[in-house]
Amino acid sequence: MADLPGQLTEQEIRAQPRLWADVLASFHRHLPQLTDLWRSAAPDQVLLTGCGSSYYLALSAAHLLQAALRVPCRAFPSSEVLFAGEGMRVWTRPPLLIAISRSGETTETVWALQRLREQGATTVALTCSEGGALSRASDLPITLPVEEHSVVMTGSFTSMLLVLAALAAALSGDVGAVEGLHQAPGLAARDLSALVDRARAFAGAASRPYVYLGSGPLYGIACEGALKMTEMALVPGYAYHTLEYLHGPKAAVSPQTVVIGLLSSRGSPYEAQVLKHLADLGAVVIAVGAPVENLPAVRFAAEMGTVPAMLLAGLWMQLLALYVARARGVDPDAPRYLQPVVTWDTSLQIGGAR
């Protein structure tokens, strides 16, 4: 392994089962503060914001929080919060804002939190780095024990999503859901070897382009899979809501197209038909989460449609991007043009903090 590109990234991908157990333990230490904040704020909606991978996990988490808490939950890229100004202020009671940033230093997310806090929002900063600008600007900082050295987000993505799922379950009093999340580390450890094998097996498929399809909370996971393929392997990745792909984008399907179809519990009969249709059009199609007739598939020990299955899908797509990168001679530890954090200085110059 020492001579292979992406060694650091691979180590951090493989560390996730152990990491999730540590993250859940940390979350339970923060839970009393989060519960008190939720009760005192009594928000009529929850807003989530972040950039890049953090925005994509916000998309997925918004679905999970809304289903559990029965209040509207919406996700926005941090720049959209910033540019909207007073246009964001459409509430009867101040909302709860959850601002997400691995480093806690992403300038757009800091600005977005500051803007909404000025408008009355109660703010939570979810980060993996103690004492950053985002944490200092928030009402309640939550720092997870995730130390990630690679440029691309891997374990930090799944860990922060896991914590937001745990928050949804805990605030709604769903003891069964909380217990199910605690099974995720063991399920991942059990599945890891098979997931590595399946990623390696599919990494030799046609490499341009990759299309990721997902419905509901899986759409954010699909977006993240597409981003990982672009960042790590320098291969174009595109994400769509599964059935939406039929409404125009399928015109670009060819034998060089690889389709990664994430199957949900509620929509799987329809999603399976979409995947079979795209295979009939000539695409290389991989079903993720459950088998689909006559298609190669990646299955998990976790039940389809659950949060542990979502996390395992994210982990597998990270592995796939890693092995596609290696097949192409690209080093995921040093992705082109990227830094771990995107920052802006006061003169609006773009920088990258390490």
CORJOMO-V458470 format. One line per field, one symbol per residue. burial: I if it has 9 or more other C-alpha atoms within 8 Angstrom, else O. A space follows every 10 residues. Layout:
burial: ???
This chain:
burial: OOOOIIIIII OIIOIIIIII IIIIOIIOOI IOOIIOOIOO IOIIIIIIII IOIIIIIIII IIIIIIOIIO OOIIIIIIIO IIOOIOOOOO OOOIIIIIII IIIIIIIIII IIIIIIIOOO IIIIIIIIIO OIIIIOIIOI IIIIOIOOOI IIIIIIIIII IIIIIIIIII IOOIOOIIOI IIIIIOIIIO IIOOIIOIII OOIIOIIIII IIIIIOIIII IIIIIIIIII IIIIIIIIII IIIOIIOOOI OOIOOIIIII IIIIOOIIOO IIOIIIOIIO OIIIIIIIII IIOOIIIIOI IIOIIOIIII IIIIIIIIII IIIIIIIOOI IIIOIOOOII IIIIOOOOOO OIOO
